[in-house]
Amino acid sequence: MIRKLARLLALLALALALAEGADPSAAVGQTLAVTGATVIDPLAEAPLEDGVVLMTDGRITAVGPAGAVDVPAGTSVIDARGKYVIPGLMDANVHLYLNLDLETLIKYEGRYHEIVLEAAQLALKTGQTTVFDTWGPLASLAKARDTINEGEAPGSRIYFAGNIIGFDGPLSADFRAAAAAHVSKSFVNRTNEAWVHGTGRDLMWMTPDSVRAAIREYTGTGVDFLKYGSSSHVEMYFISFSERVQRAIVEEGHRAGMTVQTHTTSVESLDMAIEAGVDIITHGDISGPVVPIPMETMRKLVERDIAVSVLPITQRRLEALQEHNPDGTLTPYMTVGRENQARMIEAGVSMLLSTDAGIKHPVLLAESATIASDTVDQRTKLGEGHFNALAALEELGMEPMEILRSVTSHIARAYELDDEIGSLQPGMIADLVILDANPLEAARNYRSIHAVIKDGQRVDLDALPVAPIISVLKPEG
C-alpha cells in the first residue's frame, strides 16, 4: 500500500504540472537523460527508436521520441545513439549468502552482511538492479538491504524472505548436517538460529493455529516476503506441510501485506501449493527425477495466474551434467526440468528467471570433484548465472520480448512491485540498463552492458565490488 501511494503521489505531481501548463519533463531537480537509444519497454507494443528517457530525483519522468521530450538545460545527458535501453534486470530467486562451507561460516561469523553486500554489488555490476533473496541469514540480509537503501553502499536493491519456513539452518539435516560434528554445539546453534528465527522443522509438529501464530510473529521481523517449504530440501520427495497448514501460512503472509511463495520439488508438492493459494512457485519447474508436471497442474498455474520462478540451464550445461556428473542428485531433476520449462512456455505460464545463485568460492570450485560440469554455463554463479539462464530460455523457444519480461516486468508483477520497478513508464523508479547490442536479436546481447543506472544515477561499474571477500580468493598452485 505504501509503495502504491508513493507512485500515486509521483503521478499526481506530474498531473498537476500538466494542469498548470508546465512541461513535466522540465520539473525541478531533473538530473539525468538518456538520449538517442532504442528504448525497449517490456510493457510497450514495440521498441522506440531514437528515444529519450528523462529522470528526476530517481524517478522516470518522461519517455518518448527525440523532439517530443524536452531535455532541460543543465541536465546530465548520456548519449546512447546506437545502443539499447531496457529496465534494470532482476533475479526472482538468489541467495546472496550462499557460502555454507564451514571455513567461511566460522571465519566470517558476525560479518555475513559484508558478503551479502559483495554479492549485491556483483549482481549490480552485471545489470541486476533488484534481486529477491529467498533464503539466508535474516539480520545480515536486513543490514545489507538497509545499508544499500540508505545510500551508504552501492548494490542491487534487496528484498528478502529470511528462512524457508519449515527448514532448519545451514548446519542441520536440511543442508549440511555432517559439518556440525566438527564444531561446537554452541556454534551450530548460533549459526542455525541466524537463519531459522522460530520457523524451522518444529513447525511441522504443530497445528495450523500454532503455525499461524508463529508466522504472524515472523512477519514482524523485517522480512519483505514469505517463503515456505511445501516439500523438503535434502529429502526432496517428502511433503513438508499439510494443505491446511500451507493455507494458514499463505493467509498470514497475505494478512501482513506480503507475497508468499513456496519451495516445491515434486508434482504433488507443487499442486498442493497451488491449492493453498501461493503467489509464486519457487523453482516450480523442478518436479522430480522422473515425472514431468501434469497438464492439469499446468492449466491451474495459468488459470490462477500463479507465477513460477524457473531454473533454466542451457543444453550445453545439461549435456555436461549428463556426461561428467550422471549420478549427481540434480542431474535427472534438471533433465525433467528442461522439459517442464518448454511445456510452460507453450502453455503460457508466467515464468520468472531465477538462478539460486550466490558468490562462487573460487578455491572450492577449483577443488570440486565435478569441476568438468561445474564450470560449463554455470547456473549458481552470481553475475553469470542469469546470462546463461536467458540463453537457455532462448534455446527453449521463448519469444524475445517474453524473455525480457521474464527478467523484468513479470518478476515485478509477481512480487507486487510493478508500480515501482520492472518497466520504463513515467513514475517508475529509474532503473535502466544500456546495452551495446539488441537483446531482442539474441539473448547473448544481454551481456553487452554499456552502463547501469539505478535510482536515476549511473553506477560506477569498475568500482564493484567495493570490498570483495569471497570472489577474489585464488586457488593455490
C-alpha positions as CSV (number, residue, x, y, z in Angstrom):
1,M,0.0,0.0,0.0
2,I,2.8,2.4,0.9
3,R,4.6,1.7,-2.4
4,K,1.4,2.2,-4.4
5,L,0.8,5.5,-2.5
6,A,4.3,6.8,-3.3
7,R,3.8,6.2,-7.0
8,L,0.4,7.8,-7.0
9,L,1.9,10.9,-5.4
10,A,4.6,11.0,-8.1
11,L,2.0,10.7,-10.8
12,L,-0.2,13.3,-9.2
13,A,2.8,15.7,-9.3
14,L,3.1,15.1,-13.0
15,A,-0.6,15.7,-13.5
16,L,-0.5,19.0,-11.6
17,A,2.4,20.2,-13.7
18,L,0.4,19.4,-16.8
19,A,-2.7,21.1,-15.4
20,E,-0.7,24.2,-14.8
21,G,0.6,24.2,-18.4
22,A,4.1,23.1,-17.5
23,D,6.2,20.5,-19.2
24,P,6.6,17.6,-16.8
25,S,10.0,16.9,-18.3
26,A,11.2,20.3,-17.1
27,A,10.4,19.5,-13.4
28,V,12.7,20.9,-10.7
29,G,15.5,18.6,-9.7
30,Q,16.0,16.9,-13.1
31,T,19.3,15.2,-13.1
32,L,19.7,12.7,-16.0
33,A,18.6,11.9,-19.5
34,V,19.5,9.0,-21.8
35,T,19.1,10.1,-25.5
36,G,19.3,8.5,-28.9
37,A,18.9,4.9,-27.9
38,T,16.3,2.3,-28.9
39,V,14.1,2.1,-25.8
40,I,12.7,-1.4,-25.2
41,D,10.0,-1.4,-22.6
42,P,8.5,-4.8,-21.8
43,L,5.1,-3.2,-21.5
44,A,5.2,-1.3,-24.7
45,E,3.8,-2.6,-28.0
46,A,7.1,-2.1,-29.8
47,P,10.6,-0.7,-29.3
48,L,11.0,3.1,-29.5
49,E,13.8,4.2,-31.8
50,D,15.8,7.3,-31.2
51,G,14.2,7.6,-27.8
52,V,14.7,9.7,-24.7
53,V,14.4,8.6,-21.1
54,L,14.2,11.5,-18.6
55,M,14.8,11.0,-14.9
56,T,14.2,13.3,-11.9
57,D,15.1,12.5,-8.3
58,G,15.4,8.8,-9.0
59,R,12.1,8.5,-11.0
60,I,11.4,8.3,-14.7
61,T,9.5,11.5,-15.6
62,A,9.2,11.1,-19.4
63,V,9.8,8.6,-22.1
64,G,9.3,9.4,-25.8
65,P,10.9,10.0,-29.2
66,A,13.6,12.7,-29.6
67,G,11.9,16.0,-30.2
68,A,8.8,15.1,-28.2
69,V,10.6,15.2,-24.8
70,D,12.2,18.4,-23.8
71,V,15.6,17.9,-22.0
72,P,16.0,21.0,-19.7
73,A,19.3,23.0,-19.8
74,G,21.8,21.7,-17.2
75,T,20.6,18.1,-17.4
76,S,23.3,15.5,-17.4
77,V,23.0,13.6,-20.7
78,I,24.1,10.1,-21.7
79,D,24.4,10.0,-25.5
80,A,23.3,6.4,-26.2
81,R,23.0,6.5,-30.0
82,G,23.2,3.1,-31.5
83,K,22.5,1.5,-28.1
84,Y,19.5,-0.1,-26.4
85,V,17.8,0.7,-23.1
86,I,15.9,-1.8,-21.1
87,P,14.7,-1.8,-17.5
88,G,17.1,-3.0,-14.8
89,L,17.4,-6.8,-14.7
90,M,16.2,-8.9,-11.8
91,D,16.6,-12.4,-10.4
92,A,13.5,-13.9,-8.7
93,N,15.5,-16.3,-6.6
94,V,19.0,-15.7,-5.3
95,H,21.0,-16.5,-2.1
96,L,23.3,-13.6,-1.5
97,Y,24.9,-15.5,1.3
98,L,25.3,-19.0,-0.2
99,N,28.7,-19.8,1.2
100,L,27.8,-22.6,3.6
101,D,31.3,-24.2,3.7
102,L,32.4,-24.5,7.4
103,E,35.5,-22.4,6.8
104,T,33.5,-19.4,5.6
105,L,30.8,-19.8,8.3
106,I,33.5,-19.7,11.0
107,K,35.9,-17.1,9.6
108,Y,33.3,-14.5,8.8
109,E,30.8,-15.0,11.7
110,G,29.5,-11.6,12.5
111,R,30.4,-10.3,9.1
112,Y,27.9,-12.2,6.8
113,H,26.4,-8.9,5.9
114,E,29.7,-7.9,4.2
115,I,29.4,-11.0,2.0
116,V,25.8,-10.1,1.2
117,L,26.9,-6.6,0.2
118,E,29.7,-8.1,-2.0
119,A,27.1,-10.3,-3.7
120,A,24.7,-7.4,-4.2
121,Q,27.5,-5.5,-5.8
122,L,28.4,-8.3,-8.2
123,A,24.7,-8.5,-9.2
124,L,24.5,-4.8,-9.8
125,K,27.7,-4.9,-11.9
126,T,26.0,-7.3,-14.3
127,G,22.8,-5.3,-14.7
128,Q,20.7,-6.7,-11.9
129,T,19.3,-3.6,-10.2
130,T,16.9,-5.7,-8.0
131,V,17.3,-9.2,-6.5
132,F,15.0,-11.3,-4.4
133,D,16.8,-13.4,-1.8
134,T,14.7,-16.4,-0.9
135,W,16.8,-18.0,1.8
136,G,19.5,-16.5,4.0
137,P,20.6,-15.1,7.4
138,L,17.9,-12.6,8.4
139,A,19.8,-10.0,10.3
140,S,22.7,-9.9,7.8
141,L,20.3,-9.5,4.9
142,A,18.4,-6.8,6.7
143,K,21.6,-4.9,7.4
144,A,22.9,-5.1,3.9
145,R,19.5,-4.2,2.5
146,D,19.2,-1.1,4.7
147,T,22.8,-0.1,4.1
148,I,22.1,0.0,0.3
149,N,18.7,1.6,0.7
150,E,20.2,4.4,2.8
151,G,22.9,5.1,0.2
152,E,25.7,4.0,2.4
153,A,26.9,1.4,-0.1
154,P,26.2,0.5,-3.7
155,G,24.4,-2.7,-4.6
156,S,21.3,-4.2,-6.1
157,R,18.1,-3.4,-4.3
158,I,17.4,-6.3,-2.0
159,Y,14.1,-7.9,-1.0
160,F,14.4,-11.0,1.2
161,A,12.4,-13.8,2.9
162,G,15.0,-14.9,5.5
163,N,14.4,-18.5,6.3
164,I,12.4,-21.0,4.2
165,I,9.6,-21.8,6.7
166,G,9.8,-25.4,7.8
167,F,13.6,-25.7,7.2
168,D,16.3,-25.7,9.8
169,G,19.6,-23.8,9.3
170,P,22.8,-24.5,7.4
171,L,24.3,-27.0,9.9
172,S,21.1,-29.1,10.1
173,A,19.7,-32.1,8.3
174,D,18.1,-29.8,5.8
175,F,21.5,-28.7,4.5
176,R,25.0,-29.7,5.9
177,A,24.4,-31.8,9.0
178,A,27.7,-33.7,8.7
179,A,29.6,-30.4,9.2
180,A,28.0,-29.9,12.6
181,A,30.2,-32.7,14.1
182,H,33.3,-30.6,13.6
183,V,32.4,-27.6,15.6
184,S,30.9,-26.8,19.0
185,K,27.2,-27.2,19.6
186,S,27.1,-23.6,20.6
187,F,28.4,-22.6,17.1
188,V,25.9,-24.9,15.5
189,N,23.0,-23.3,17.4
190,R,24.1,-19.8,16.8
191,T,24.6,-20.4,13.1
192,N,21.3,-22.2,12.6
193,E,19.4,-19.6,14.6
194,A,20.8,-16.8,12.3
195,W,18.5,-18.4,9.6
196,V,15.6,-20.0,11.5
197,H,14.1,-17.4,13.9
198,G,11.4,-19.8,15.1
199,T,10.4,-21.0,11.7
200,G,12.2,-24.3,11.5
201,R,11.3,-28.0,11.4
202,D,9.5,-27.7,14.7
203,L,6.6,-26.1,12.9
204,M,5.9,-29.5,11.2
205,W,4.7,-30.9,14.5
206,M,2.2,-28.1,15.1
207,T,-1.4,-27.5,14.5
208,P,-2.5,-24.9,11.8
209,D,-3.3,-22.4,14.6
210,S,0.1,-22.8,16.2
211,V,1.8,-22.4,12.9
212,R,-0.3,-19.3,12.1
213,A,0.8,-17.7,15.4
214,A,4.5,-18.4,14.6
215,I,4.1,-16.9,11.1
216,R,2.3,-13.9,12.4
217,E,5.3,-13.2,14.7
218,Y,7.8,-13.8,11.9
219,T,6.1,-11.3,9.6
220,G,7.1,-8.6,12.1
221,T,10.9,-9.4,11.9
222,G,11.6,-7.1,8.9
223,V,11.3,-9.7,6.1
224,D,9.9,-8.5,2.8
225,F,8.0,-11.6,1.8
226,L,7.5,-15.2,2.9
227,K,8.7,-18.5,1.5
228,Y,7.9,-21.9,2.9
229,G,8.7,-25.5,2.0
230,S,5.9,-27.4,0.5
231,S,8.4,-30.2,0.1
232,S,11.7,-30.9,1.9
233,H,15.2,-29.9,0.7
234,V,17.6,-32.8,1.1
235,E,14.9,-35.5,1.0
236,M,13.1,-33.8,-1.9
237,Y,10.4,-36.5,-2.2
238,F,8.9,-35.6,1.3
239,I,5.9,-33.4,1.7
240,S,6.5,-30.9,4.5
241,F,3.2,-29.3,5.4
242,S,-0.5,-30.4,5.0
243,E,-2.6,-28.3,2.8
244,R,-4.4,-26.7,5.7
245,V,-1.1,-25.6,7.3
246,Q,0.0,-24.3,4.0
247,R,-3.2,-22.2,3.7
248,A,-2.5,-20.8,7.2
249,I,1.0,-19.7,6.2
250,V,-0.3,-18.1,3.0
251,E,-3.2,-16.4,4.8
252,E,-0.8,-14.9,7.4
253,G,1.5,-13.7,4.8
254,H,-1.3,-12.0,2.9
255,R,-2.7,-10.6,6.1
256,A,0.7,-8.9,6.6
257,G,0.6,-7.5,3.0
258,M,3.3,-9.8,1.8
259,T,3.6,-12.1,-1.2
260,V,4.0,-15.8,-0.3
261,Q,6.0,-18.3,-2.3
262,T,6.9,-21.9,-1.8
263,H,9.8,-24.3,-2.4
264,T,8.5,-27.4,-4.4
265,T,10.4,-30.3,-5.8
266,S,7.6,-32.8,-6.8
267,V,4.4,-32.8,-8.7
268,E,2.2,-33.2,-5.6
269,S,4.0,-30.6,-3.5
270,L,3.5,-28.2,-6.5
271,D,-0.2,-29.0,-6.8
272,M,-0.7,-28.7,-3.0
273,A,0.9,-25.3,-3.0
274,I,-1.3,-24.1,-5.8
275,E,-4.4,-25.1,-3.8
276,A,-3.0,-23.3,-0.8
277,G,-3.2,-20.0,-2.8
278,V,0.5,-19.1,-3.1
279,D,1.6,-16.2,-5.3
280,I,4.9,-17.7,-6.6
281,I,6.2,-21.2,-7.0
282,T,9.9,-21.3,-6.5
283,H,11.7,-23.5,-9.0
284,G,8.3,-24.9,-9.9
285,D,9.9,-26.4,-13.0
286,I,11.6,-29.0,-10.7
287,S,9.1,-31.8,-10.4
288,G,11.4,-34.7,-9.5
289,P,13.8,-37.0,-11.4
290,V,11.2,-38.9,-13.4
291,V,7.7,-37.3,-13.8
292,P,7.1,-34.1,-15.7
293,I,4.3,-31.7,-14.4
294,P,0.9,-33.0,-15.5
295,M,-1.1,-30.8,-17.9
296,E,-3.9,-30.5,-15.3
297,T,-1.5,-28.8,-12.9
298,M,0.0,-26.7,-15.7
299,R,-3.5,-25.4,-16.5
300,K,-4.1,-24.4,-12.9
301,L,-0.9,-22.3,-12.9
302,V,-2.3,-20.4,-16.0
303,E,-5.9,-20.1,-14.9
304,R,-5.0,-18.9,-11.4
305,D,-2.2,-16.6,-12.7
306,I,0.4,-18.1,-10.4
307,A,4.0,-17.2,-11.4
308,V,6.7,-19.8,-11.5
309,S,10.4,-19.0,-10.9
310,V,12.3,-21.4,-13.1
311,L,15.9,-22.6,-13.2
312,P,16.8,-22.7,-16.9
313,I,20.0,-24.3,-18.0
314,T,21.5,-24.5,-21.5
315,Q,21.6,-27.7,-23.5
316,R,25.4,-27.5,-23.2
317,R,25.2,-27.5,-19.4
318,L,22.7,-30.3,-19.3
319,E,24.9,-32.4,-21.6
320,A,27.9,-31.7,-19.3
321,L,26.0,-32.8,-16.3
322,Q,24.9,-36.0,-18.0
323,E,28.4,-36.8,-19.2
324,H,30.5,-35.7,-16.2
325,N,28.1,-35.9,-13.3
326,P,25.4,-38.5,-14.3
327,D,24.9,-39.6,-10.7
328,G,24.5,-36.1,-9.3
329,T,21.3,-35.6,-7.4
330,L,20.1,-32.7,-9.5
331,T,21.1,-34.2,-13.0
332,P,17.8,-36.0,-13.5
333,Y,15.8,-33.2,-11.9
334,M,17.3,-30.7,-14.4
335,T,16.6,-33.1,-17.3
336,V,12.9,-33.2,-16.4
337,G,13.0,-29.5,-15.5
338,R,14.1,-28.5,-19.0
339,E,11.1,-30.5,-20.4
340,N,8.8,-28.7,-17.9
341,Q,10.2,-25.3,-19.0
342,A,9.4,-26.0,-22.6
343,R,5.9,-27.0,-21.8
344,M,5.4,-23.9,-19.6
345,I,6.4,-21.7,-22.5
346,E,3.9,-23.4,-24.7
347,A,1.1,-23.3,-22.0
348,G,1.6,-19.6,-21.3
349,V,2.7,-19.8,-17.7
350,S,4.1,-16.6,-16.3
351,M,7.8,-17.6,-15.9
352,L,10.3,-15.7,-13.7
353,L,14.0,-16.0,-14.4
354,S,15.9,-17.3,-11.3
355,T,19.2,-18.9,-10.6
356,D,19.6,-19.9,-6.9
357,A,22.9,-18.0,-7.3
358,G,25.4,-16.8,-4.8
359,I,29.1,-15.9,-4.7
360,K,31.0,-18.9,-6.1
361,H,34.0,-19.7,-3.8
362,P,36.9,-19.9,-6.3
363,V,39.0,-22.2,-4.2
364,L,36.2,-24.7,-3.5
365,L,35.2,-24.6,-7.2
366,A,38.8,-25.4,-8.2
367,E,38.9,-28.3,-5.8
368,S,35.5,-29.7,-6.9
369,A,35.4,-33.4,-8.0
370,T,32.8,-32.4,-10.6
371,I,34.6,-29.3,-12.0
372,A,34.2,-30.6,-15.5
373,S,30.5,-29.9,-15.3
374,D,30.5,-27.2,-12.7
375,T,32.2,-24.7,-14.9
376,V,30.0,-25.2,-18.0
377,D,27.4,-22.4,-18.4
378,Q,27.2,-22.0,-14.6
379,R,23.8,-21.6,-13.1
380,T,24.5,-20.6,-9.4
381,K,27.4,-18.2,-10.0
382,L,26.1,-14.7,-9.2
383,G,26.7,-12.3,-12.0
384,E,27.0,-15.1,-14.6
385,G,24.0,-17.4,-14.0
386,H,21.3,-15.0,-15.2
387,F,23.0,-14.6,-18.5
388,N,23.2,-18.4,-19.0
389,A,19.5,-18.7,-18.0
390,L,18.5,-16.1,-20.6
391,A,20.3,-18.1,-23.2
392,A,18.6,-21.2,-22.1
393,L,15.1,-19.6,-22.4
394,E,16.1,-18.6,-26.0
395,E,17.1,-22.2,-26.8
396,L,13.7,-23.4,-25.5
397,G,11.9,-21.2,-27.9
398,M,10.7,-18.3,-25.7
399,E,9.9,-15.2,-27.7
400,P,12.5,-12.4,-27.3
401,M,10.1,-9.9,-25.7
402,E,8.9,-12.6,-23.3
403,I,12.5,-13.3,-22.3
404,L,12.8,-9.7,-21.4
405,R,9.6,-9.8,-19.4
406,S,10.8,-12.9,-17.5
407,V,13.7,-10.9,-16.1
408,T,11.9,-7.6,-15.6
409,S,8.1,-6.9,-15.6
410,H,6.9,-10.5,-14.8
411,I,9.1,-10.6,-11.7
412,A,8.0,-7.1,-10.6
413,R,4.3,-8.1,-11.0
414,A,4.7,-11.4,-9.2
415,Y,6.2,-9.7,-6.2
416,E,3.5,-6.9,-6.4
417,L,6.2,-4.3,-7.1
418,D,5.1,-3.5,-10.7
419,D,4.0,0.0,-9.6
420,E,7.7,0.7,-8.8
421,I,10.0,-1.4,-10.9
422,G,10.2,-3.6,-14.0
423,S,9.3,-1.2,-16.8
424,L,10.1,2.2,-18.2
425,Q,6.9,4.0,-17.6
426,P,6.8,7.6,-16.1
427,G,6.6,7.5,-12.3
428,M,8.6,4.3,-12.0
429,I,11.9,4.1,-10.2
430,A,14.7,5.0,-12.6
431,D,16.5,1.6,-13.0
432,L,17.9,1.1,-16.5
433,V,20.5,-0.9,-18.3
434,I,22.1,0.4,-21.5
435,L,23.3,-2.3,-23.9
436,D,25.6,-2.1,-26.9
437,A,23.7,-4.8,-28.8
438,N,20.0,-5.6,-29.3
439,P,18.7,-8.1,-26.7
440,L,15.7,-8.9,-28.9
441,E,18.1,-10.2,-31.6
442,A,20.0,-12.6,-29.4
443,A,20.0,-13.4,-25.7
444,R,23.8,-13.2,-25.6
445,N,23.4,-9.5,-26.1
446,Y,22.3,-9.0,-22.5
447,R,26.0,-9.4,-21.7
448,S,26.9,-6.3,-23.7
449,I,26.4,-3.9,-20.8
450,H,27.4,-0.3,-21.6
451,A,26.0,1.3,-18.4
452,V,23.8,0.6,-15.5
453,I,21.5,3.3,-13.9
454,K,19.9,2.7,-10.5
455,D,17.7,5.2,-8.8
456,G,18.4,7.6,-11.5
457,Q,22.2,7.6,-11.0
458,R,24.9,6.0,-13.2
459,V,26.7,3.2,-11.4
460,D,30.5,3.1,-11.4
461,L,30.8,-0.5,-12.6
462,D,34.6,-0.5,-12.4
463,A,34.4,0.1,-8.7
464,L,32.4,-3.0,-8.0
465,P,32.6,-5.0,-5.8
466,V,33.9,-2.4,-3.4
467,A,35.4,-4.6,-0.7
468,P,35.4,-8.2,-2.1
469,I,35.8,-11.1,0.4
470,I,34.9,-14.3,-1.4
471,S,35.1,-13.6,-5.1
472,V,38.8,-12.5,-5.0
473,L,40.1,-15.7,-3.4
474,K,42.5,-17.7,-5.5
475,P,43.4,-21.4,-5.5
476,E,46.9,-22.2,-4.5
477,G,49.4,-23.6,-7.1
